């Protein structure tokens, strides 16, 4: 009645493993933290130009040492 397959097309879902062996669609919420630890990999997708400076709980870019 509330199975994940009743709500999602698990063949076209980006993360079907999250819903494996779940009786209810919301049971996947309990698995999110461990699932993300398993799936996410550290990565850098950008490039900092200049130098980052921490200033009163804000981060701003600094160019040319200023």
C-alpha positions as CSV (number, residue, x, y, z in Angstrom):
1,X,0.0,0.0,0.0
2,X,2.8,2.4,0.8
3,X,5.7,0.5,-0.7
4,X,8.3,2.6,-2.6
5,X,7.3,0.9,-5.9
6,X,3.8,2.4,-5.4
7,X,5.3,5.9,-5.5
8,X,8.4,5.6,-7.6
9,X,9.5,4.0,-10.8
10,X,12.6,2.4,-9.2
11,X,14.1,1.6,-12.6
12,X,14.3,5.3,-13.4
13,X,15.2,6.5,-9.9
14,X,18.8,7.8,-9.4
15,X,19.1,6.0,-6.1
16,X,17.1,2.8,-6.1
17,X,19.4,1.1,-3.6
18,X,18.0,3.6,-1.0
19,X,14.6,1.9,-1.3
20,X,15.7,-1.7,-1.4
21,X,14.1,-3.9,1.2
22,X,11.9,-1.1,2.5
23,X,8.3,-1.8,3.4
24,X,7.2,1.8,3.3
25,X,8.4,4.7,1.1
26,X,9.3,6.8,4.2
27,X,11.5,4.1,5.6
28,X,14.2,5.3,3.3
29,X,14.5,8.5,5.4
30,X,16.1,6.4,8.2
31,X,18.8,5.2,5.8
32,X,19.8,8.6,4.3
33,X,22.8,9.4,6.6
34,X,24.5,6.1,6.1
35,X,23.6,5.9,2.4
36,X,25.1,9.3,1.8
37,X,28.3,8.4,3.6
38,X,28.5,5.3,1.4
39,X,27.8,7.2,-1.9
40,X,29.4,10.6,-1.5
41,X,33.0,11.1,-2.4
42,X,35.0,14.3,-1.5
43,X,35.7,16.4,-4.5
44,X,36.6,19.9,-5.6
45,X,34.5,21.2,-8.5
46,X,35.8,24.8,-8.6
47,X,39.0,26.8,-8.4
48,X,39.6,29.6,-6.0
49,X,41.3,32.7,-7.5
50,X,43.1,34.6,-4.9
51,X,43.1,33.7,-1.2
52,X,40.1,33.0,1.0
53,X,40.1,35.1,4.2
54,X,37.9,34.4,7.2
55,X,36.5,37.6,8.6
56,X,33.8,37.9,11.3
57,X,32.0,34.7,10.3
58,X,32.2,35.5,6.6
59,X,34.5,34.2,4.0
60,X,35.5,36.6,1.2
61,X,37.9,36.3,-1.7
62,X,41.1,38.3,-1.5
63,X,43.2,39.1,-4.6
64,X,46.8,40.2,-4.7
65,X,47.3,39.7,-1.0
66,X,44.7,42.4,0.0
